């Protein structure tokens, strides 16, 4: 049971990347799925969250208006479209699901209000995003 993030790479400031999060061993369609990132020497922070039906989404601070989360439950995949990338966006990006609750809208809202990653699990290897000219 694991999620795998992919799609990272090197991009110039102002550029775009689309990350993908694919599940193995379970289906994502019942769970809140979040994107998170961790820069060297920093704590892991949340980036975005989507409810099971993708009708409720949240974004952390500076990501609003630049990042967009979406999901394709038929492909068991969640995406993170990142536009207008800045050097400070450089980090390892991870995805995770909270499989302990089916109240996915409330879970995303809780993550947005508190930043508490808590019960998100099924972490896999992240994908490196580097933003540099």
Backbone torsions as a table, in degrees:
resi	resn	phi	psi	omega
1	UNK	NA	110.5	-173.1
2	UNK	-160.2	153.4	171.6
3	UNK	-111.3	143.7	179.8
4	UNK	-124.2	121.7	176.4
5	UNK	-93.4	142.6	178.1
6	UNK	-150.0	169.7	175.6
7	UNK	105.1	-1.7	179.0
8	UNK	-71.7	175.3	179.6
9	UNK	166.5	-167.7	178.7
10	UNK	-97.6	129.5	179.9
11	UNK	-140.6	149.5	177.6
12	UNK	-78.5	154.6	174.9
13	UNK	-52.7	136.2	-176.5
14	UNK	90.6	-8.9	-178.4
15	UNK	-82.3	-176.4	-176.4
16	UNK	-132.2	152.9	172.0
17	UNK	-144.2	152.2	171.5
18	UNK	-121.3	118.3	177.9
19	UNK	-93.1	149.2	177.0
20	UNK	-122.6	146.7	178.9
21	UNK	-129.9	114.4	-176.3
22	UNK	-117.7	137.7	-178.0
23	UNK	-97.7	146.5	171.2
24	UNK	-128.9	136.3	177.5
25	UNK	90.8	-9.5	175.5
26	UNK	-161.2	167.3	179.3
27	UNK	-103.8	145.1	-175.6
28	UNK	-84.9	-12.5	-165.1
29	UNK	-68.5	-9.6	178.6
30	UNK	-101.7	-3.3	-167.4
31	UNK	-122.7	152.4	168.1
32	UNK	-69.2	137.0	178.8
33	UNK	-123.6	133.4	-179.8
34	UNK	-121.4	153.6	168.1
35	UNK	-106.2	142.3	-177.9
36	UNK	-138.5	162.6	177.6
37	UNK	-145.4	156.3	178.9
38	UNK	-143.8	119.5	175.7
39	UNK	-93.0	157.5	180.0
40	UNK	-54.7	129.8	176.9
41	UNK	78.9	1.6	-178.2
42	UNK	-113.6	161.1	174.3
43	UNK	-77.8	155.3	175.9
44	UNK	-67.2	135.0	-179.8
45	UNK	-126.9	155.4	179.7
46	UNK	-83.8	150.6	-177.8
47	UNK	-115.7	-48.5	-174.9
48	UNK	-160.7	159.3	-180.0
49	UNK	-146.3	143.1	176.3
50	UNK	-130.5	141.2	177.5
51	UNK	-74.2	173.1	-174.1
52	UNK	-61.3	-36.3	-178.8
53	UNK	-96.6	6.0	176.4
54	UNK	65.9	19.3	-178.9
55	UNK	-93.5	-10.0	177.7
56	UNK	-130.4	123.3	178.9
57	UNK	-133.3	150.6	178.7
58	UNK	-134.6	151.7	177.8
59	UNK	-135.1	144.0	175.2
60	UNK	-78.6	146.6	174.1
61	UNK	7.2	-98.3	-170.6
62	UNK	-74.3	-6.3	179.2
63	UNK	-82.4	-18.6	-178.9
64	UNK	-60.7	132.8	179.8
65	UNK	85.1	-14.5	179.5
66	UNK	-111.5	-34.6	-177.5
67	UNK	-106.8	151.4	178.3
68	UNK	-141.6	125.5	179.2
69	UNK	-102.2	143.5	177.9
70	UNK	-152.8	165.8	179.7
71	UNK	-140.7	149.5	173.6
72	UNK	-123.4	94.7	-175.4
73	UNK	-65.4	-26.7	177.6
74	UNK	-65.4	-29.6	178.5
75	UNK	-99.3	1.8	179.4
76	UNK	55.6	42.3	-172.6
77	UNK	-137.6	142.8	172.8
78	UNK	-119.2	140.1	-176.7
79	UNK	-115.3	156.6	170.4
80	UNK	-133.1	107.8	175.5
81	UNK	-87.5	122.7	-177.3
82	UNK	-118.4	119.2	179.7
83	UNK	-117.1	164.2	178.3
84	UNK	49.5	48.8	-175.7
85	UNK	-66.0	144.1	-178.8
86	UNK	-118.6	158.0	177.7
87	UNK	-55.3	-33.1	-179.5
88	UNK	-73.2	-7.1	174.2
89	UNK	-81.9	-8.6	-178.9
90	UNK	-63.9	128.7	-177.1
91	UNK	-178.7	174.0	166.6
92	UNK	-90.2	126.2	-178.0
93	UNK	-102.0	135.0	-179.3
94	UNK	-125.0	156.3	169.3
95	UNK	-123.2	155.4	179.6
96	UNK	-156.5	157.3	177.7
97	UNK	-118.6	149.1	172.6
98	UNK	-101.1	99.8	-175.7
99	UNK	-89.9	7.8	-177.2
100	UNK	-96.3	-1.1	178.2
101	UNK	-147.0	146.3	173.7
102	UNK	-99.4	0.5	177.0
103	UNK	-86.8	74.8	-166.1
104	UNK	-74.3	-34.2	177.8
105	UNK	-64.3	-44.1	179.6
106	UNK	-65.2	-35.1	-179.3
107	UNK	-67.4	-43.9	177.4
108	UNK	-64.3	-39.6	179.6
109	UNK	-63.9	-40.7	178.3
110	UNK	-62.3	-42.2	178.8
111	UNK	-62.7	-41.3	-178.9
112	UNK	-66.3	-37.4	-177.3
113	UNK	-77.7	-36.1	-171.5
114	UNK	-110.8	-21.5	-175.1
115	UNK	69.6	8.8	-176.9
116	UNK	-82.0	113.0	-178.0
117	UNK	-71.6	-39.0	170.7
118	UNK	41.1	-102.4	-169.0
119	UNK	-88.3	4.9	172.6
120	UNK	-67.9	133.7	-177.8
121	UNK	-140.7	-161.6	-179.1
122	UNK	62.1	33.9	178.6
123	UNK	-64.5	137.4	172.6
124	UNK	-116.5	-168.3	174.9
125	UNK	-68.0	138.3	179.2
126	UNK	-82.0	-176.5	177.4
127	UNK	-126.9	133.3	-174.5
128	UNK	-80.5	130.9	172.8
129	UNK	-116.5	122.7	178.3
130	UNK	-119.7	128.0	-179.2
131	UNK	-118.9	108.6	-175.1
132	UNK	-159.1	148.0	176.2
133	UNK	-94.0	NA	NA
